[in-house]
Amino acid sequence: MLRRPMATLPHVVVTGASRGIGRAVALRFARQGHPVWALARSETDLESLREEVPDRVRPLVVDGEDEAALRAACKKINAEGAPGVLVNNAGIAPSAPLVKTPMADFDRVMAINVRAPFVMCQELVPGMEARKFGRVINMASTAGLRGFRYTSAYSASKHALLGLTKSLALETAQSGVTVNAVCPGWVDTPMVARATERIQKVTGRSEEEARAALWKMHPIGRFVQPEEVAEVCFFLAGEQAGAITGTTYVIDGGELA
């Protein structure tokens, strides 16, 4: 369990908390007794999350594309005290060749994957700095460290998120606030399920064959599990990680080795 700072700064904020990695992160903190503000677009999924830890999860329905809604949500959070941890997890990953990617899709990816974390940090980091403790964890991707075919918009957004992480880490370095990024590879989430469906559609492979094709990208021979990513986030949020800032933690099963 997180020690002294979390007794003072008990709130954890997780965006995209209704499923996949975000859900695993929210549950990891909530099950350790920390109040969690869980932000996502789906009220139904958020209620399902809240039912698992009803006395800890505080759902907030918000669309990451809506800047005004994000700022309003942050004001509500700040009204109950500056959070100790912010996990910017919400993201989307459309797939198409660059020349066939509509600008509307590009703008939406940048809004959710980059602008939303920027807004969340603008609103919540000042309170962390005032309290002399805070942890910002940005969920990037191996696509932020290298290129992948047919993901130009997504890869650009994750590269941008890493730039945001490093720059903010330098700004907050002496304030007690750390800022780090986590770069998962292929994680067994609904996003991977959609990637599997695209492979099936394009190649005619079965679901099992499509999943096996993705497994081959990981030397460990399987997908990363959401709970494994959540565990790294939990470590980075702890008091013992106070000297870790501006860094990137890769959880990819050896993909980039």
N, C-alpha and C positions, 0 to 999 in steps of 0.2 A: 504494500500500500504506500502511496505517496506520503511523505512525512511532512514536516513542519509547514512548508509553504502552502500545501493544500488545505491545512487547517485554517489558514488565513484567506486563501483564495480557492474556495471549494468548487466553483463552477467549472465545468468542462463544456466546450462548445464544439459540436461535430456537424459539419454540413454533409449533405448527401447521406444522412444517417439511416435511411429507411431500408437499405439493402446492401449486400456485398460487403466491401471493406468497411464502409461507414457504419453499418450495423454492428459488425464485429468490434470496431473501435468503441462505439457507444456502450455496448454490453460489457466490454473489458473494464471500462472505468466505472460504470454503474454497479457492477457486481462487486467492486471493491469499496462501495459505499459513497462514491462521489456523485453529486447531482450533475446530471447531463442535460444540457440544452440540445435537443436533437432536431436539426433543421432538414427539411426535405419538401418535395412537392406533393407527395402522396399522403393524404391524411389517413387513409386506411392502413398503409404500411407503418406509419408512425404510431398509430394506435396499437398495432400488433406489437411493435417494439416496446411501447410503454407497458403493455400488459405483462411482459416478461419481467420487468423490474419496475412495478407501478409506483413505488415510493421514491424513485430516483430519476426517472426519465421525464423530461419536460418537453413535449413535442411543440414545434413551431412550424406551421405550414408556410413555406415561402418558396418562390421561384427564383433561382439563381440568376436568371436573366434580368430580373426587375431590381434595378439599383435602389429605387425608393423603398421597396419592400425589404430589401436586405438591411438598409439603414434603419428602418423602423424596427425590425427584429432586434438589431444590435442595441438600440435605445432601450427596448424592453429588457434585454439581458443586463445591460449596464445599470438599469434602475435597481436591480437586486444585488449589485456589487460586481466589480470587475472580475471577469473569469480568470482562472489560473492557466487554462490550457485552451488553445484554439487549434482544431484540426480541420484544415481546409481540404475536404475530401471530395466534394461534389465535382463531377466531371462527365463529359460526354465524349464519344469517340466515333464519329461518322467515318466511313471508309469509302474512298473513291479516288480515281486518278486526279491529279491536280487540275488538269484541264477540264474535268467534268464536275468539279466541286463548285456548287453554286455559292455566290458571295454571301447569300443569306446563311448558308451552313457555316462558312468561315466565320462570319460575324457572331453567330450563336456559340460556336466553340470558344472563341476568344472571350465572349461575355461571361460564359459559365466557368471556363477553366482558368482564366487570368483576371478578368475584371472583378469577378465576385470575390476571390481571395484578396485582391487589392483593397476592395471596399471593406471587407471584414477586418482586415488589418488596420485600416484607417480608423475604424470605429472602436475596435477593442484593444489594440496595443497601447494607446495612451493610458488607459486605466491600469494595465499591467505595469507600465513604467512608473506610474505614480505609486504603486504598491511595492515596487522593487522586486517583483517576481512575475514571470510569465513564460509560457512555452508555446511557440507557434510551430505547427508541423504541417507542411504543405505536401499534399499527396501528388507527386509527379508521376514519372513512369520511366521505364527504360527508353521509351520513345523521346524522352527529354535528354538522353545521352547519346543517341544515335538515330539515324533515319530508318524508317520502314516504308516499304512501298505502299502507296494508296492511303497514306495517313498524313499527308503534308500539313493539313490544318491542325490536326491533333498534335503532331510532333512539334509544330511551331509553337503551339500553346504551352506545351510542357517545357520546351526550352525556355520560353518566356517566364514560366513559373519558377524555374531554377534561378534565373537572373533576379527575379523579385526576392527570392529567398536569400541570396547572397548579399544583395544590397541592403535589405532590411536588417540582416544579421549585423552588418557593420554599424548601422545607425543605432542599434539597441545594445551593442556589445557591452557597454559599461552600466547598463540599467538594471541588470538582473533578468532580462528577457532574452531567451535564446530563440533562434529561428533556424529550422532545419527542414530538409526535404527527404521524403521517402520515395524511392523509385522501384515499385514492384514490376516484375515481369508479368507473365500470364498468370492471373489469379483466377481461381474457380468461382466466378461471379456471373451475374446476368450479362455483363459486358462480353465475357468470353463465350457465353452461350450464343450471343448474337453473332460473334465472329465465326463460331462453328457453323451456324446456319448459313452464313454467307459462303463459306467454303463448300458446304453441301450443295448450295444452289449453283455455284460456278463450276464445280468439278464433278458433280454427280456422285460424290462419295457418300457413304453412310455416315451417321452421326459418330459412330465409334471410330471410323477411319479419319474423319475430320478432326476429332479430338486427338487422335494419335499423331496427326501431322503437327498439331500445336505442341504436343508433349515433346516432340523431337527438338524443339527449340530450347528445352531445358535439359541439361545434362543429367539432372536428378531423375528424369523420366516421369514427371508428374507436374500438375499445376501447383503453384503456391496456394496455400489455403488462407482465407481472409484472416483467420485467427493468428496466423504467423505474422502478418503485417501489423495487426493490432498489438501484438506483443512488443514489436519494435517501437511503435508509437508510445506505448505505456512506459517503456524504458526512457525514451527521450523526454517524456514529461516529468520525470522524477528529479528530485533534488540532486541526485548523484550525477546527473547529466548536465550540470551547470556550466561546465567548461566546453561543452560541445555546441558549437553554433556555426552557421554558415556552411554546413556540411550536407552531404547526400548519402543516405543509406540505401544501398541496392539490395533488393530481395528478389532474386531472379532465378534461383536454382542453377546458377552457373552460366546463364545465357550469354553474359558479356565477358566471360572469362577468356 
